[in-house]
């Protein structure tokens, strides 16, 4: 999966309305938050997968913190389950707030990634199909960029909505 060549330009030279092919990790994260609820346009493979990696690392670290803080359930000899500690509850609340904070931009980034492969953003709904839907969406986000996806760019007046 080779992304189209783009001149090596600093992050500020690639407009937010266009995909940044070969984006470094810091730029990908910055663009993720800069385009918080932008469902139009496209996102390159590197923009999408760098953010996915950062997101999984953050969730993994928070999950470890929840376990360290006493979030692992314990069962006593008589079969009763002890509730999690206060520290674990705080970490779980932090995870919940984080999840809500990145939900909309995550959906927007996925929509833009689908656009770059020349798919409709409505393909996000395929993830609702039990068992196979998430796998299909995963494969669609792995598809290479297609020039036809430029029809989803907001800067392209030919395809304005």
N, C-alpha and C positions, 0 to 999 in steps of 0.2 A: 504494500500500500504506500505508494509514493505520492506525496502531495505536489501540486503544481509548484514550479519554481517561482520564487518571489525575490526581488532584490533584497539583499541584506540591509534592511533599513532599521533605524532605531524605532522603538515602540511608538513614539509620538508621530512618526511619519506614516504609519498605517492607520487610515481613518477607522473609527469604530464601526462604520457602516459596512466595512469590507472584512473578509476573513483574514487572519494573520497566519499565513502558512509558515511553519517552522518556528512558532512562537516559543520563547523560553518560558520556563515555569513561572517566574515572577510576573511576567507580562500576561500570561494566560490567567492567572489569579486576579490580577488587576482588571483585566478586561471582563472577567466574570462579574465582578462587583460593579464595574462601570456600566455594564449593560444589564442592570438588575432585572428589569421586566420587559426587555426588548425581544419580542417574538419574531420580528422581521429580520431579514438579512441572513447571513451564513456564519458558521463557525468552522474553523479548520479542525482536522484530526488532532493536531497538537493542542489547540485551545481546549478542546473537549476532554481529551485524555489526561492532560496535565491537571486540570481541575478535578477530574475523577480521582486521580492519585492523591492529591492534597486532601480531598474530602474523605476518602477512605482512611488515610493516615490520621486525620483529626478524630474521626469516629472510633478508630482503633485505640488511640491514646485515651480518649474519654471513657471508652469501655473498660480499659485496664484500670483507670482511676476509680471507676465505679466498683470494680471487684476489690481493689485494694482498700477502698473506703468501707468495705464490709457489705458489699452488695450480693455476695454469693449466699444463696439460701442455705440455712443449716437446719437439719432435722434432728430433733432430740430422740432419746431412746424410746419415749412413749409415742412417737410418731407425729408430734406437733412441729410445725414449721415456724421458726423464729422469723420475725419481720426484719427487713434490712435496716441497717443502722442509719442514723441521721445524715452522716456524711455521704452514704450511697444515695440517699434520696436527693440530696443537693446536687450531686453529679448527674443523676438521672434527669433532674429538672434542667440542668445546663444542657444536656444532650437534647432534650425536648425543645428548648428555646433555639438552640443551634439548628436543629432539624427544620423548625418552622422558618427560621431566618433564611435558609438556603433552598427552601422548597420552590418558591416562585422562580428565582434565578436559575435553579437547576432545570426546571421545566423549560424555561426560555432557552437555555443553552442547548438542551436536547432538541428543541424545535429548530434552532439555527443549524445544528449539526445535521439534522435530517434534510434541511433545505440545501446544504452544501452537497449532499448526495443526490439532489433533485427529487426528494420525497416530500410529500405534504407533512406539515407538523401534526396533522391529525393521526399520523401513525403512532404517536405517543400512546394513544388509546389502546393500541394492540397489547400493551403491557397489562391491561386488565384481563386478558384471556388467561385463565388458569393454566399453570404448568408451562406452556410453550410461549406465551406472549412476551414475557421478559427476555427469553432467549432470542426471539425474533427481533425485538427492539435492539438488543445487544448487537446482533449481526448487522442490522441497518446502520448503527452508529459506527461500525467498522468499515463500511463501504467507502471506497475512494471518492474524492471530490470529483464533481462533474461540472463542466463549463455551463451546462444547461441550468444548473442551480442558481445562476446569476439572475434568473427571473424573479427570485425572492428578495433581491436587494432593494432596499428602499430608495437607493440613489439611481435606480434604473427606471426612468420615467415611462418606458415602454410597457412596464408591467405594474404600474401604480394601481392601487386598489381604490 
